[in-house]
Amino acid sequence: MPISAATTYNASRLDPYIDPSDAVTIPYTLVPNAAYTKGTVLGLVTNAVNDVQTLTITASGGTYTISWTDPISGVVKTTASLNYNDNAAAIQSALNAAGVLGTSGVGVTGTGPFVITFSGTAYAGKAQNLMTVNTGSLTGGSASIAHTTSGAPAGAAKAYASGNSDGSQVARAILQYDCYVDALGNVYLGVSSAVSPFGETRKDVPCYISGTFDTSKLTGLDATALSSGYWRLVQGSLALGVVRLG
């Protein structure tokens, strides 16, 4: 593939503090819709996370439709017309109709805003495109959809925090590169979706599961992480020291 003059690769990499040959990396998928910096301490999500989107309607009359772009085929699928005051069951039925998402594609709850959860077999645990609302026939207001939770498979990595409860409260790895992950889980090496070598994307990124590192270069490492059994403080302190992973 020819190199485009307009493409700049500026992903920054974390290297081990001692003996790079002793470090081991493996590829991990990352939880979507986030920017990650090199040296971020990561935990692994234990169970798959379903994609959740929230529909808010402020209109007082008229109709609307909801469109969704299939992430695999790229085909745009649109519901039949919905009344501004249709309830969750009606919205769910329209989305699960043949030719749109299919039976049991999503579940819809609430009385407004409406919570749309991609829970069907074909969609559970996967990142989904943000739905759009076609509001041209609404009156006295409008409607919009926002991403509440981006879907991710079990075993995906996200920034570690001791207070999490989805499995990522156990610090297991260190991100090797700066990267950005879009809503569909595509990984761009660099600080934004516009910056990636040769313009390509990937579905995973290398992460250290062992090695010796300068703690000042790590983001998120804390005393709780050190008690997990995967880490050992070799010398110094958490703020300024040397730590062993694995």
NORJOJO-V920883 format. One record per residue. SS is DSSP state (helix for helix, strand for strand, loop for the rest). BURIAL is b if it has 9 or more other ideal C-beta (glycine too) atoms within 8 Angstrom, else e. Layout:
SS,BURIAL + SS,BURIAL
//
This chain:
loop,e + loop,e + loop,e + loop,e + loop,e + loop,e + loop,b + loop,e + loop,b + loop,e + loop,b + loop,e + strand,e + loop,b + loop,e + loop,b + loop,e + strand,e + loop,e + helix,e + helix,e + helix,b + loop,b + strand,e + strand,b + strand,e + strand,e + strand,b + loop,b + strand,b + loop,b + loop,b + loop,b + strand,b + strand,e + strand,b + loop,b + loop,b + loop,b + strand,b + strand,b + strand,b + strand,b + strand,b + loop,b + loop,e + loop,e + loop,b + strand,b + loop,b + loop,b + strand,b + strand,b + strand,b + strand,b + strand,b + strand,b + loop,e + loop,b + loop,e + strand,e + strand,b + strand,b + strand,b + strand,b + strand,b + strand,b + strand,b + strand,b + loop,b + loop,b + loop,e + loop,e + loop,e + loop,e + strand,e + strand,b + strand,b + loop,b + loop,e + loop,e + strand,b + strand,e + loop,b + loop,e + loop,e + loop,e + helix,b + helix,e + helix,b + helix,b + helix,b + helix,e + helix,b + helix,b + loop,b + loop,b + loop,e + loop,e + loop,b + loop,b + loop,b + loop,e + loop,b + loop,b + strand,b + strand,e + strand,b + strand,e + loop,e + loop,e + loop,e + loop,e + strand,b + strand,b + strand,b + strand,b + strand,b + loop,b + loop,b + loop,e + loop,e + loop,b + loop,b + loop,b + loop,b + loop,b + loop,b + loop,b + loop,b + loop,b + strand,e + strand,b + strand,b + loop,b + loop,e + loop,b + strand,b + strand,b + loop,e + loop,b + loop,e + strand,b + strand,e + strand,b + strand,e + strand,b + strand,e + strand,e + loop,b + loop,b + strand,b + loop,e + loop,e + loop,e + loop,b + strand,b + strand,b + strand,b + loop,b + loop,b + loop,e + loop,e + loop,b + loop,e + loop,b + loop,b + loop,b + loop,b + loop,b + strand,b + strand,b + strand,b + strand,b + strand,b + loop,b + strand,b + loop,b + strand,b + strand,b + strand,b + loop,b + loop,b + loop,b + loop,b + loop,b + strand,b + strand,b + strand,b + loop,b + loop,e + loop,e + loop,e + loop,e + loop,b + loop,b + helix,e + helix,b + helix,e + loop,e + loop,e + strand,e + loop,e + loop,b + strand,b + strand,b + strand,b + strand,b + strand,b + strand,e + strand,b + strand,b + strand,b + strand,e + helix,b + helix,e + helix,e + loop,b + strand,e + loop,b + loop,b + loop,e + helix,e + helix,b + helix,b + helix,b + loop,e + loop,b + loop,e + loop,b + strand,b + strand,e + strand,b + strand,b + strand,e + strand,e + loop,e + loop,b + loop,e + loop,e + strand,b + strand,b + strand,b + strand,b + strand,b + loop,e
//
